[in-house]
Amino acid sequence: MPMKIHTQSFDEKHVIIASEDLQALVEAASKTVDVEVESDSSDEMPFSVDDLMRLSERGGSLDFLLDEREDIYTVDDLKVRY
């Protein structure tokens, strides 16, 4: 049975993969070759705000908001106007 790994394209050179899937890939690859995983553990943010915005646009996690059925509130529902 093939191992299913879910990835999400970030840009031309990068993908996002869940840590569990990465661990499964490392374990599978380690059976045939030595594997060394390098991780950037710095405190600074690895992506710019523009990168994160592009990811959210491509990712599809907010696509449900495009559904007209999600437009259930109007201005009349506001308790306080800012």
N, C-alpha and C positions, 0 to 999 in steps of 0.2 A: 504494500500500500504506500503510495507516495506521500511524502511529508508536505503539508500545505503551509505555506508561509505567506502572510498578507503583508504587502508593502504598499507604500503610497509615495508617488513621485513628488519630490520637492522641487527639483530643478533638473537640468540636463545631467548633472553628475551625482546627485544625492537622492536617496530615498529614506523614508522613515520606516522603521521596523520595530515592532514591539520587543521589549527586552526578553520575553519568554521565547519568542521566535528566534532572536539572535542567539540565545543560549542553546537552543536546539540545533541551529546551524553549526555553531562552534563544536558542540559535542559530536555531531555527525562528521564534520571535517576532521576532527582530532583523531578519528579512527584510522585515517590514512596519512595525514601530515601533521607536523607540529603547527599549532595555531597560537598566535599571539594577538590579542585584541588590544589596540591602543584606544584609550578614551581620554577625551578632553574634560578634565574634572575641574577646570578653572571656575571661579565664581562669576566671571563675566559672561554675559549672554552670548551664545554662539551665533545667533541670528539677529539681523536687524529687524526693526519694526516692519519695514517694507517686505522683508522675507516672510515674516509671520503673517502679514496681510495676504500675500500671494498664496501662501499655504492654505489659509482659511478659505480663500476663494476657490482654489482647486480641490480642496479636500472633500467638499460636499457635506460636511457635518451640519451646515446651516441651510442646506437646500430646502428643508421643510418650510422655511419661512417664505419661500416663493409660492407656496400653495395658498390659494385664495381663502381656503377654509381657516387659515391661521389669523385672518383679519377679523377678529371677534370683538375688538375694542374700538371705541371711537373717542373723540375728544370729550364727549359728554360723560364718559366714564371716569374722567380725572377727578380726584378729590381736591388736589392742589395744582394750580398752574404755575409753572416756573418761568 
